[in-house]
Amino acid sequence: MLIEAEALDAAQDAVIVDCRFSLADADEGRRLYAAGHIPGAFYLDLNLELSSPVQKHGGRHPLPESGALQARLAQCGIGPDTEVIAYDASRFAFASRLWWLMRSLGYRPPRLLNGGYAAWLACDGVTETRTPALRDSAYPPRKFSGYCDIGDLTELQASGALLVDSRETPRYQGVDEPIDPVAGHIPGAVNHPWQGVTDEAGRYSGPAAQREHWGDSLNSAQMVVYCGSGVTACVNLFSLSLMGRENDILYAGSWSDWCSYL
């Protein structure tokens, strides 16, 4: 589920997707893409294409409407069995959202570029500013799976699922909350910050580091993983999948949905 930058040139049949984004500046990803990207890469925007519009409940990044996402993927030439490679510049924070969405739809999950866009540049990869032509394709509709909403959460916890908060420890502890209106965490949740999946260069830190990252939580039969809005939790779910765990699910609305009911 990972690919090294040096191997990209050999993946000639793959569709490449640029997922760069900034929560602090919603237009930054598109600007970066326009300034230069891996040749042939399409751009998918977290707010506009990998999420649906914000409502009173559902969190800051509700799941996109499945049909709309499938249609956008089809414009990029992506169908259920297409080989896809996704990258960002944020330690898998946004590329893993696309990975989770495609896996949830039953599509072939994309491979993530280890080290992101910086790794491509570091190996002297060429860039371009051209936007590839859109394709004219359509595929039978599918629905998302492998997630829960707030209504399912209590039942899942009662059945023994472990709730995992993927945010930074100060946010989990309620010491600092720079984004959402309420600080703290969902009762019963343990904390495994998503940044523990990669090193400072945005590279997957390896199986031993993952076992240390998860610790005794790996003894749980099922985990329900959340973050602030259902985005960076996907980095933790990507880690768990690499460890062979496929039963763990996403609380899609995450803390921003939970605290909207308080």
Sine and cosine of phi, psi and omega as CSV:
sin_phi,cos_phi,sin_psi,cos_psi,sin_omega,cos_omega
0.00,0.00,0.06,1.00,0.08,-1.00
-0.86,-0.51,0.46,-0.89,0.11,-0.99
-0.67,-0.74,0.64,-0.77,0.04,-1.00
-0.99,0.10,0.48,-0.88,-0.03,-1.00
-0.85,0.53,-0.59,0.81,-0.03,-1.00
-0.91,0.41,-0.33,0.94,-0.04,-1.00
-1.00,-0.08,-0.06,1.00,-0.08,-1.00
-0.89,0.45,-0.65,0.76,-0.06,-1.00
-0.87,0.49,-0.46,0.89,-0.01,-1.00
-0.99,0.16,-0.27,0.96,-0.02,-1.00
-1.00,0.00,0.88,0.48,-0.16,-0.99
-0.94,0.33,-0.36,0.93,-0.02,-1.00
-1.00,-0.04,-0.07,1.00,-0.06,-1.00
-0.99,0.17,0.55,-0.83,0.19,-0.98
-1.00,0.00,0.78,-0.63,-0.04,-1.00
-0.98,-0.22,0.70,-0.71,-0.03,-1.00
-0.82,-0.58,0.81,-0.59,0.06,-1.00
-1.00,-0.01,0.86,-0.51,-0.04,-1.00
-0.91,-0.42,0.32,0.95,-0.05,-1.00
-0.87,0.50,0.63,-0.78,-0.08,-1.00
-0.28,-0.96,0.33,-0.94,0.11,-0.99
-0.69,-0.72,0.81,-0.59,0.05,-1.00
-0.91,0.40,-0.43,0.90,-0.01,-1.00
-0.99,0.13,-0.33,0.95,-0.05,-1.00
-0.51,-0.86,0.99,-0.12,-0.15,-0.99
-0.90,0.44,-0.31,0.95,-0.01,-1.00
-1.00,-0.09,-0.10,0.99,-0.11,-0.99
-0.89,0.47,-0.67,0.74,-0.04,-1.00
-0.86,0.50,-0.70,0.71,0.02,-1.00
-0.91,0.42,-0.61,0.79,0.03,-1.00
-0.90,0.43,-0.68,0.73,0.02,-1.00
-0.89,0.45,-0.67,0.74,0.03,-1.00
-0.88,0.48,-0.71,0.71,-0.01,-1.00
-0.90,0.43,-0.51,0.86,-0.01,-1.00
-0.98,0.22,-0.35,0.94,0.01,-1.00
0.33,-0.94,0.69,-0.73,-0.01,-1.00
-0.50,-0.86,0.16,-0.99,0.05,-1.00
-0.89,0.46,0.72,-0.70,-0.07,-1.00
-0.79,0.61,0.75,-0.66,0.03,-1.00
1.00,0.07,-0.09,1.00,-0.08,-1.00
-0.95,0.30,0.66,-0.75,0.19,-0.98
-1.00,0.00,0.33,-0.94,0.06,-1.00
-0.91,-0.41,0.74,-0.67,0.11,-0.99
-0.86,-0.52,0.79,-0.61,-0.11,-0.99
-1.00,-0.05,0.78,-0.62,-0.02,-1.00
-0.83,0.55,-0.75,0.66,-0.08,-1.00
-0.95,0.31,-0.63,0.77,-0.17,-0.98
-1.00,-0.08,-0.45,0.89,-0.11,-0.99
-0.82,-0.57,-0.45,0.89,0.01,-1.00
-0.98,-0.22,0.18,0.98,0.07,-1.00
-0.54,-0.84,0.25,-0.97,0.13,-0.99
-0.95,-0.32,0.18,-0.98,-0.05,-1.00
-0.85,0.52,0.57,-0.82,-0.02,-1.00
-0.95,0.32,0.69,-0.72,0.05,-1.00
-0.87,-0.49,-0.11,-0.99,0.02,-1.00
-0.87,0.49,-0.68,0.73,0.05,-1.00
-0.85,-0.52,0.22,-0.98,0.01,-1.00
0.95,-0.32,-0.13,0.99,0.07,-1.00
1.00,-0.02,0.09,-1.00,-0.05,-1.00
-0.97,0.24,-0.35,0.94,0.04,-1.00
-0.71,-0.70,0.95,0.31,0.03,-1.00
-0.86,0.51,0.45,-0.89,0.06,-1.00
-0.83,0.55,0.61,-0.80,0.08,-1.00
-0.92,0.39,0.35,-0.94,0.13,-0.99
-0.91,0.41,0.79,-0.62,-0.17,-0.98
-0.86,0.50,-0.65,0.76,0.00,-1.00
-0.91,0.42,-0.62,0.78,0.02,-1.00
-0.91,0.41,-0.65,0.76,0.03,-1.00
-0.91,0.41,-0.70,0.72,0.03,-1.00
-0.86,0.51,-0.64,0.77,0.02,-1.00
-0.91,0.42,-0.65,0.76,0.02,-1.00
-0.93,0.38,-0.66,0.75,0.06,-1.00
-0.88,0.48,-0.65,0.76,0.01,-1.00
-0.88,0.47,-0.59,0.81,0.06,-1.00
-0.88,0.47,-0.46,0.89,0.05,-1.00
-1.00,0.02,0.07,1.00,-0.02,-1.00
0.99,0.16,0.36,0.93,-0.07,-1.00
-0.96,-0.26,0.87,-0.49,0.12,-0.99
-0.90,-0.43,-0.10,-0.99,-0.08,-1.00
-0.85,0.52,-0.48,0.87,-0.09,-1.00
-0.93,-0.36,0.18,0.98,-0.06,-1.00
-0.96,0.28,0.66,-0.75,0.12,-0.99
-0.97,0.24,0.82,-0.57,-0.04,-1.00
-0.79,-0.62,0.61,-0.79,0.12,-0.99
-0.83,-0.56,0.81,-0.59,-0.03,-1.00
-0.88,-0.47,0.55,-0.84,0.05,-1.00
-0.58,-0.82,0.35,-0.94,0.15,-0.99
-0.59,-0.81,-0.32,-0.95,0.06,-1.00
-0.75,-0.66,0.49,0.87,-0.16,-0.99
-0.65,-0.76,0.68,0.73,0.12,-0.99
0.86,0.51,0.66,0.75,0.02,-1.00
0.97,0.25,0.08,1.00,-0.13,-0.99
-0.83,0.55,-0.63,0.78,-0.09,-1.00
-0.95,-0.31,-0.54,0.84,0.09,-1.00
-0.89,0.45,-0.56,0.83,0.00,-1.00
-0.94,0.34,-0.42,0.91,0.09,-1.00
-0.90,0.45,-0.71,0.71,0.06,-1.00
-0.90,0.44,-0.66,0.75,0.05,-1.00
-0.82,0.57,-0.74,0.67,-0.05,-1.00
-0.92,0.39,-0.69,0.72,-0.03,-1.00
-0.87,0.50,-0.70,0.71,-0.01,-1.00
-0.92,0.38,-0.67,0.74,0.05,-1.00
-0.89,0.47,-0.66,0.75,-0.01,-1.00
-0.88,0.47,-0.54,0.84,0.04,-1.00
-0.98,0.19,-0.12,0.99,-0.07,-1.00
1.00,0.08,0.21,0.98,0.09,-1.00
-0.98,0.19,0.31,-0.95,0.15,-0.99
-0.88,0.48,0.86,-0.50,-0.06,-1.00
-0.92,0.40,0.63,-0.78,0.03,-1.00
-0.94,0.35,0.43,-0.90,0.22,-0.98
-1.00,0.09,0.58,-0.82,0.02,-1.00
-0.98,-0.18,0.66,-0.75,0.01,-1.00
-0.96,0.28,0.91,-0.41,-0.05,-1.00
-0.92,0.39,0.86,-0.52,-0.05,-1.00
1.00,0.01,-0.12,0.99,0.09,-1.00
0.91,0.41,-0.36,-0.93,-0.08,-1.00
-0.87,0.49,-0.56,0.83,0.02,-1.00
-0.88,0.47,-0.58,0.82,0.02,-1.00
-0.92,0.39,-0.60,0.80,0.06,-1.00
-0.89,0.45,-0.71,0.70,0.02,-1.00
-0.91,0.41,-0.61,0.79,-0.04,-1.00
-0.91,0.41,-0.45,0.89,0.03,-1.00
-0.99,-0.11,0.38,0.93,0.05,-1.00
0.90,0.45,0.53,0.85,0.06,-1.00
-0.93,0.37,0.65,-0.76,0.01,-1.00
-0.98,0.21,0.39,-0.92,0.04,-1.00
-0.81,-0.59,0.25,-0.97,0.07,-1.00
-0.57,-0.82,0.25,-0.97,0.04,-1.00
-0.92,-0.39,-0.09,1.00,-0.01,-1.00
-0.93,0.36,0.64,-0.77,0.09,-1.00
-1.00,-0.10,0.82,-0.57,-0.04,-1.00
-0.92,0.39,0.45,-0.89,0.01,-1.00
-0.93,0.38,0.60,-0.80,0.04,-1.00
-0.97,0.25,0.46,-0.89,-0.01,-1.00
-0.98,-0.18,0.29,-0.96,0.03,-1.00
-0.90,-0.43,1.00,0.03,-0.06,-1.00
-0.69,-0.72,0.30,-0.95,0.07,-1.00
-0.48,-0.88,0.54,-0.84,-0.03,-1.00
-0.69,-0.73,0.44,-0.90,0.01,-1.00
-0.84,0.54,0.62,-0.78,-0.06,-1.00
-0.91,0.41,0.53,-0.85,0.06,-1.00
-0.72,-0.69,0.24,-0.97,0.03,-1.00
-0.87,-0.49,0.43,-0.90,0.04,-1.00
-0.95,0.32,0.49,-0.87,0.10,-1.00
-0.65,-0.76,0.13,-0.99,0.08,-1.00
0.97,0.23,0.48,0.88,0.03,-1.00
-0.59,-0.80,0.21,-0.98,0.07,-1.00
-0.69,-0.73,0.30,-0.95,0.14,-0.99
-0.93,-0.36,-0.04,-1.00,-0.08,-1.00
-0.88,0.47,-0.49,0.87,0.01,-1.00
-0.93,0.38,-0.46,0.89,-0.01,-1.00
-1.00,0.06,-0.32,0.95,-0.24,-0.97
-0.90,0.43,-0.72,0.69,-0.02,-1.00
-0.86,0.50,-0.68,0.73,0.01,-1.00
-0.90,0.45,-0.66,0.75,0.02,-1.00
-0.90,0.43,-0.68,0.74,0.04,-1.00
-0.91,0.42,-0.64,0.77,0.00,-1.00
-0.91,0.42,-0.48,0.88,0.00,-1.00
-1.00,0.09,0.01,1.00,0.10,-1.00
0.95,-0.32,0.00,1.00,0.02,-1.00
-0.92,0.38,0.62,-0.79,0.03,-1.00
-1.00,-0.02,0.79,-0.62,0.00,-1.00
-1.00,-0.02,0.80,-0.61,-0.08,-1.00
-0.88,-0.47,0.83,-0.56,0.09,-1.00
-1.00,-0.09,0.85,-0.53,-0.09,-1.00
-1.00,-0.09,0.03,1.00,-0.05,-1.00
-0.97,0.22,0.21,-0.98,0.06,-1.00
-0.86,0.51,0.52,-0.86,-0.10,-0.99
-0.83,0.56,-0.68,0.74,0.03,-1.00
-0.86,0.50,-0.56,0.83,0.05,-1.00
-0.95,0.31,-0.66,0.75,0.06,-1.00
-0.86,0.51,-0.67,0.74,-0.03,-1.00
-0.97,0.24,-0.21,0.98,-0.04,-1.00
0.99,0.16,0.20,0.98,0.00,-1.00
-0.97,0.23,-0.56,0.83,-0.05,-1.00
-0.62,-0.78,0.76,-0.64,0.06,-1.00
-0.65,-0.76,1.00,-0.05,-0.09,-1.00
-0.99,0.11,-0.13,0.99,-0.15,-0.99
-0.85,-0.52,-0.81,0.59,-0.12,-0.99
-1.00,-0.02,0.38,-0.93,-0.11,-0.99
-0.96,0.27,-0.25,0.97,-0.03,-1.00
-0.81,-0.59,0.69,-0.73,0.03,-1.00
-0.99,-0.11,0.37,-0.93,0.05,-1.00
0.86,-0.51,-0.29,-0.96,0.01,-1.00
-0.59,-0.80,0.23,-0.97,0.00,-1.00
-0.94,0.34,0.74,-0.68,-0.01,-1.00
-0.80,0.60,0.72,-0.70,0.03,-1.00
1.00,-0.04,-0.15,0.99,-0.06,-1.00
-0.98,0.21,0.57,-0.82,0.18,-0.98
-0.97,-0.25,0.28,-0.96,-0.14,-0.99
-0.92,-0.40,0.86,-0.51,0.14,-0.99
-0.73,-0.68,1.00,0.02,-0.06,-1.00
-0.83,0.55,0.70,-0.72,-0.11,-0.99
-0.87,0.49,-0.44,0.90,-0.02,-1.00
-0.91,0.42,-0.29,0.96,0.00,-1.00
-0.94,0.35,-0.15,0.99,-0.01,-1.00
-0.98,0.21,-0.45,0.89,-0.08,-1.00
-0.82,-0.57,0.21,-0.98,0.14,-0.99
-1.00,-0.01,-0.07,-1.00,-0.07,-1.00
-0.90,0.44,-0.40,0.92,0.01,-1.00
-1.00,0.06,0.06,1.00,0.02,-1.00
0.98,0.18,0.34,0.94,0.02,-1.00
-0.98,-0.17,0.62,-0.78,0.08,-1.00
-0.80,0.60,0.76,-0.65,-0.17,-0.99
-1.00,0.04,0.03,1.00,0.15,-0.99
0.99,-0.13,0.32,-0.95,-0.09,-1.00
-0.86,0.52,-0.68,0.73,-0.03,-1.00
-0.90,0.44,-0.67,0.75,0.03,-1.00
-0.91,0.40,-0.55,0.84,0.04,-1.00
-0.92,0.39,-0.66,0.75,0.03,-1.00
-0.89,0.46,-0.62,0.79,0.06,-1.00
-0.93,0.38,-0.64,0.77,0.02,-1.00
-0.85,0.52,-0.67,0.74,-0.09,-1.00
-1.00,-0.01,-0.51,0.86,0.04,-1.00
0.82,0.57,-0.67,-0.74,-0.08,-1.00
-0.93,0.37,-0.23,0.97,0.02,-1.00
-0.89,0.46,-0.38,0.92,0.03,-1.00
-0.91,0.40,-0.25,0.97,0.05,-1.00
-0.97,0.23,-0.20,0.98,-0.01,-1.00
-0.97,0.23,0.65,-0.76,-0.01,-1.00
-0.93,0.37,-0.52,0.86,0.00,-1.00
-0.51,-0.86,0.63,-0.78,0.11,-0.99
-0.89,-0.46,0.58,-0.81,0.18,-0.98
-0.93,-0.36,0.88,-0.47,-0.18,-0.98
-0.95,-0.32,0.72,-0.70,0.05,-1.00
-0.66,-0.75,0.18,-0.98,0.07,-1.00
-0.60,-0.80,-0.66,-0.75,0.06,-1.00
-0.99,0.15,-0.61,0.80,-0.09,-1.00
-0.55,-0.84,0.27,0.96,0.06,-1.00
1.00,0.05,0.29,0.96,-0.02,-1.00
-0.97,-0.25,-0.92,0.39,-0.07,-1.00
-0.95,0.33,-0.27,0.96,0.15,-0.99
-0.85,0.52,-0.47,0.88,0.00,-1.00
-0.91,0.40,-0.42,0.91,0.09,-1.00
-0.91,0.42,-0.70,0.72,0.05,-1.00
-0.90,0.43,-0.63,0.77,0.03,-1.00
-0.92,0.38,-0.56,0.83,0.10,-0.99
-0.89,0.46,-0.70,0.72,0.06,-1.00
-0.86,0.52,-0.72,0.69,-0.02,-1.00
-0.90,0.44,-0.61,0.79,0.04,-1.00
-0.91,0.42,-0.64,0.76,0.05,-1.00
-0.89,0.46,-0.41,0.91,0.04,-1.00
-1.00,0.03,0.07,1.00,0.06,-1.00
1.00,-0.02,0.13,0.99,0.00,-1.00
-1.00,-0.06,0.87,-0.49,-0.03,-1.00
-0.87,-0.49,0.09,1.00,-0.05,-1.00
-0.99,-0.13,-0.09,1.00,-0.06,-1.00
-0.99,0.11,0.57,-0.83,-0.15,-0.99
-0.78,-0.62,0.23,-0.97,-0.02,-1.00
-0.98,-0.19,0.76,-0.65,0.27,-0.96
-0.99,0.11,0.98,-0.19,-0.26,-0.97
-0.88,0.47,-0.68,0.73,-0.03,-1.00
-0.97,0.24,-0.44,0.90,0.07,-1.00
0.83,0.55,-0.38,-0.93,-0.13,-0.99
-0.86,0.52,-0.62,0.79,-0.03,-1.00
-0.91,0.41,-0.45,0.89,0.12,-0.99
-0.98,0.22,-0.74,0.67,-0.03,-1.00
-0.82,0.57,-0.76,0.65,-0.10,-0.99
-0.96,0.27,-0.21,0.98,0.05,-1.00
-0.95,0.31,-0.23,0.97,0.02,-1.00
-0.99,-0.12,-0.09,1.00,-0.06,-1.00
-0.99,0.14,0.00,0.00,0.00,0.00
